[in-house]
Amino acid sequence: MVGVLRPTLEELSINMEVCHGAESGNEILLSEKFDGVIVDCDDLQGGLDILQSLRKGTSNKNSVAFAILNGSTTTQRAFELGANFVLQKPISPLNAMRCFSAAVGFMIRERRRYFRLPVNIPVLAIFGTDQQINATACNLSEGGMALFFKGEVPKTGLSRVTFTLPDVHAIIEPKAHVAWADGSGKAGIRFTEMPANCRQELDAWLEQQIEQVDPLAPA
């Protein structure tokens, strides 16, 4: 099975990490983040438990899950336990390529969702209706950013932030709120609403940056 999957994934520029035991696999999944998780459900003792526990954890609960079946588990049961894609043994290179080609877009989407891109971008934070405070973003994702403020961060009242994406010079102006503040001038900002054109610009820019600095994580 690994002999078929590895060259298929390599052709799609996806790195694969292999774990041969359910217990050790669970430990890895609790501590590391993967874009996709492939589980041999029928021929690995405890495989079904891995698939089920995947959705109950935190690190990989949204990862794309692939269930490999060999007659004992039904396709419906695999989907009920959280699989996004199902492959039946024996796996042919053609079927593997079709499956993972279809899944790449979902894996990229998941990677972009959790990825925090290191940046150094000036940001204008607007609290209330007109209180403007300058800050600097140290990381950015599709859902928010971490900011450094000079002085204490107001804990309430943030209404929106304004910043310009490097290189493309697109102005992004989402509504936002303070998700957390550590008392030393650093705060996490969560975007709550964003104009459609800003969302398109941000998503496209992030995808381009991520492709340059973070190839697909292991499956």
Order of alpha helices (4+ residues) and beta strands (2+ residues): alpha-alpha-beta-alpha-beta-alpha-beta-alpha-beta-beta-beta-beta-beta-beta-beta-alpha
